[in-house]
């Protein structure tokens, strides 16, 4: 899944990139073991992914960086403590938020 994200980011194959990205998120919420959470996220996140794909286009490097961050999260799952994982997720979300604010509200 991460290798697929990396390859599709490099090739700017956005359909495949977002397919791998969604697969990554589905795997995480399934790993929670909380079927209610998985059901809710499936209902909310999947349409948001579709909307996001239709409405945003970023630079190639942004996709490459995103794939790398997803890889760091996968690596961290088996090597980091819960507190360290929370910090990695916070950092990831802050970076994503900053990217989206630039993308959505830039003057260009």
C-alpha positions in Angstrom: 0.0 0.0 0.0 2.8 2.5 0.9 4.9 1.4 -2.0 1.8 2.0 -4.2 1.4 5.4 -2.8 5.1 6.3 -3.4 5.0 5.0 -7.0 1.7 6.7 -7.8 2.9 10.0 -6.3 6.1 9.8 -8.3 4.1 9.1 -11.5 1.4 11.6 -10.5 -1.2 8.9 -10.9 -3.8 10.5 -8.6 -6.5 7.9 -9.0 -4.1 5.2 -7.7 -2.6 7.5 -5.1 -5.9 8.2 -3.5 -7.0 4.6 -3.8 -3.9 3.7 -1.8 -4.4 6.5 0.6 -8.0 5.5 1.3 -6.8 1.9 1.8 -4.3 3.1 4.3 -6.9 4.9 6.3 -9.4 2.0 6.1 -6.7 -0.3 7.5 -6.0 2.1 10.4 -9.6 2.4 11.5 -10.1 -1.4 11.1 -7.1 -2.0 13.3 -8.9 0.0 16.0 -11.2 -3.0 16.5 -14.1 -0.6 16.9 -16.7 -1.6 14.3 -18.8 1.4 15.1 -15.9 3.7 14.4 -15.0 1.9 11.2 -18.6 2.2 10.0 -18.9 5.9 10.8 -15.5 6.7 9.2 -16.5 4.7 6.1 -19.7 6.8 5.8 -17.9 10.1 6.4 -14.4 9.8 5.0 -15.1 8.0 1.7 -17.3 10.8 0.4 -14.8 13.4 1.7 -12.0 11.6 -0.2 -14.1 11.8 -3.4 -14.8 15.5 -2.9 -11.1 16.2 -2.1 -10.0 14.4 -5.3 -12.3 16.4 -7.5 -11.5 19.7 -5.9 -7.7 19.8 -5.3 -4.6 19.5 -7.4 -1.2 19.8 -5.7 2.4 19.8 -6.8 4.0 16.4 -7.4 6.3 16.9 -4.4 3.3 17.3 -2.1 2.1 13.8 -3.0 5.6 12.4 -2.6 5.9 14.0 0.9 2.4 12.7 1.8 3.4 9.1 0.8 6.6 9.5 2.9 4.6 10.6 5.9 2.2 7.7 5.6 5.3 5.4 5.5 6.6 7.0 8.7 3.3 6.3 10.4 3.3 2.7 9.3 6.9 2.3 10.6 6.1 4.0 13.8 3.1 1.7 14.6 5.5 -1.1 15.5 8.3 0.8 17.0 6.9 3.8 18.9 5.0 4.3 22.2 1.4 5.5 22.2 2.6 9.0 23.3 5.1 9.1 20.4 2.5 7.9 17.9 0.1 10.6 19.1 2.8 13.2 18.5 3.6 11.8 15.0 -0.1 12.0 14.2 -0.4 15.6 15.5 2.6 16.6 13.4 1.2 15.0 10.4 -2.2 16.6 10.8 -0.7 20.1 11.4 1.4 19.7 8.2 -1.7 18.6 6.3 -3.8 21.5 7.7 -1.1 24.0 6.7 -0.9 22.6 3.2 -4.6 22.7 2.8 -5.0 26.2 4.0 -2.3 27.3 1.5 -3.9 25.3 -1.3 -7.5 26.5 -0.6 -6.8 30.1 0.4 -3.8 31.2 -1.6 -4.2 34.2 -3.9 -3.0 32.4 -7.0 
